[in-house]
Amino acid sequence: MSFLEEKIVLIVLNQPLPSFSTFHNLWKKAVYRACTDGAINHLHSLSLKEGYSNGHLIPDLISGDFDSSSEDLRASFAKRGSEVIATPDQDETDFTKCFRIITDKMKERSEKVDKIVVLGAFGGRFDHIMANVNTLFLAATLTDIPVYLVKGVSVACLLQQGKHVIETDTGLEGGWCGLIPVGGPCQNVTTTGLQYNLEHGHLEFGKLISTSNTYEEDTREVTVETDRPLLWTMAVKNLN
């Protein structure tokens, strides 16, 4: 699974950023870049740390309820080209509201996008983590573009009903993976390429979930066939 050889949209959430080299590679690859509210604090700090001038690391979009960033900093980014959109509605998270804006903008663009990568999706408060996972479910109703939540050594995406092929020979993969039935029971799951495969298996909280799984030796891909949405998570080389 690689983000660096495809066209991506990059969303940066309000969490500490990964190492500069990793972040810069994703930033350069992105055809559209967005920050939610307090994420611009981390972006500004990284710019200062790396000695960047005012013309670097300017997101296309900054959105949120703006309870985590200063008006002065938002104005500074706006002067350098960022579009700043206030989304005060408290029924949805800043991430969800930002995602809605981005999907609308992607519909207006003719450029093909392969993936939407979300940095800072894990860590910090557990309720925030679950809210980010919930946005994965919402995302499936808004776009067909695959969405990946990323933080540190963890990546997660939502597999919709049907059969999926996941490449595991890109050189970025770590040693573990898992299948988590977050949205409800999955009654018919079949996998190949894993050390502990399922054949028409049942995954459900309070019963069986697949964590700390790994790959068959020399496998180049994993297949997952599921009757309901199923969260796939896997280790990647450290992105912090």
N, C-alpha and C positions, 0 to 999 in steps of 0.2 A: 504494500500500500504506500504510494508515493504522492506527495503534494507538490513536489518540486519540478515535475515534468509536465504539468498540466496548468491550464488557466484556472485561477481560483479567484473567488471573492473572499476577502479576509475581514473577519469581525473580531475586534479586540474588546474583551470584557474587562471589568474593573478588578484585575488581579495582577500581581507582579509578572513582568514579561519574562520570556525565556532568554537564554543567552543571546547576545547581540548577533552572532553569526547566524543562528537559526532564525531569529526574528527577521533579520535583514533579508535572508533568502526568501522567506515567505512574503515579506513586504514587496520585494522586487518582482516576484512572480505574480502578485495580485493585479488584476485588471480593475478592481474597485476595492477601496479600503474604508472601513467604518469603525468608529469607536463609540462605545456607550459611556456617556457621562464621565465617571471618574477614571476611565481608562486613559483619558488624555493627560491625567496627572503622571501616570507611569510612562506614557509616550514622551512627555516633556522632560521628565527626569532622565530617560534614556538618551534623548537628544543632547542634553547638557553633558552627560557622562561621556558620550562619544565625541563631544566637541563639534557636533553638527551645527551648521549655520541655520538661519531662520527658514531657508528654502527646503529643508529636508524633513522627512517624516511628517508630512502634512496629510491627514486623512481626507478622503472625499466627503465623508459624512461624520458629523458628531450629533448624536441624539440622546434623549433621556429626559428624566424629570429634573435633572440638574441640581440634585441635592448633594452631589459628591464632587463637584468641580466649581471653580470660581468663574464669575462673569468675566473677569479680566483675562483669564487664560482662554476661555472660549472665544472672546473677542480677538485675541491675538491669533488664534488659529483661523478665525473667519477672515481676518485681514490678509492672510496668506493663502486663501483659496478654499478653506473648508466650508461646506454647507452645514449650518447649525439649525437643527429642527428640535424644538421643545415638544416633548410627549408627556404631558402631565397626568394622563389617565393612570390611576393606581390599580386598575383591574388586571393589568398585565405588567410583566417585568420590563425593564429597559431593553433587555435582550430581545424579548418577543416583539416589542414595538419597533425596535431597530430592524428586526428581520422582516416585518411587514413592509417597512419603507424600502428595504433593499429589493425585495421580490418585485415590488411595483416598478422600481427603477430598472431592474434586469429585463422586465417585459418591454421596456422602452428602448433597450439597447439591442443592436443586431449582433453583437459579438457573442460567440458561444462561450459559455462558462462550464467547466467540468465539475468543479466542486466548490462548496462553501465551507471554509475552514474557520472554526471559532476558537480563538485562543483564550485561555483563562477560564475554561468551563468547569474545572474541578478545583478543590481547595477552598479553604475558608468555611463558611457556614453550610451545614448540611441542607438546610431548606433552600439555599440558593442553588446547590448542586441539583436537587430534585426539580427545581423550577427550570433549570437549563435542560434537563432531560425531558420535561414536559414540553418545552419548546420544540424539541425534535419531533414529537407527535404532531404538534400544530404545523410544523414546517412541511410535513408530508401533504397537508391540505392546501398549501400555498404554492409549492413548486415541485418539479420533478428533479431538480438539481440535488445530488447527494450532499448531505450536511454532516460534517465531522466535528465533534467536540474534542478539544485537545488541551492537555495540561501535563507538563512533566513527561513521564514515561507512559501516559495513558491516552488512548484514542477510543472514542465510542461513536457508533452510528446506529441508526434504526433500520433494520431489515424489514421491508414490507412483505406481505404475503406473497409466496412464490419461491423460486429458486435463485440463489445468489452464488457468484463465484468470487472469491477473495484471494488476490495474489499474495503469496507469502515468501516471495524470493526477491524482493526489491532491495534487500540489504538494510532496510530500516527497521525490520521487525525485531522485537524482543522475544523472550521465551514463553510468555504466558498469554492466554486468551480466555474469553468467557462468553456465554450466552445467557442473558438475563431477561426473564419474562416480565418486564416492568409493568406493562399496561394491562396484564391479565394472563390467564393460563394459555399456554400454547400446547395444543393437544396432539399435534402431529409434526414432529421435527426430525429430520433426517440429515446427517452430516457425513462428509468424507474428509480425510486429510488431518483429522485430529487424533491425538493419542487416545482420547476417550470419546468415541463416536456414538451418535444416537441413531437408532433405526426406528422410525415412527414413534419417537419418544415423547413423553409428556413432561413439560417444564412448567412449574408453578411455585410461587412463594408458599412456604409451609410444607412443601414436598421437595422436589428435586429442582435445583438450578445448577447451571454449569459454570463453576468458577475454578480458577487455578488449573485450567486445562492447558494443553500445549499441542504441538504439532507432531505428526508422524515423521519419522526420520526421512530426510531428503524430499519432503513434500514441497511442491511448487505452488499449490493452491489448495484452498479449503472451499468446499461447497456446503451451503446451508439451504435446506428447503423447509419452509415453515408455513403453517396454516394461519398464523396471526402475526402482527408486528412483534419483532423480537430484537432486543438490544444486543448488538455485537460489540465487544470491547477487546482490546489487544494492547500488548506492550509495544512500544517503539523505542528507538534509541533516545536517550535523555534529551528532552527539548527544553530543559531549564538552563 
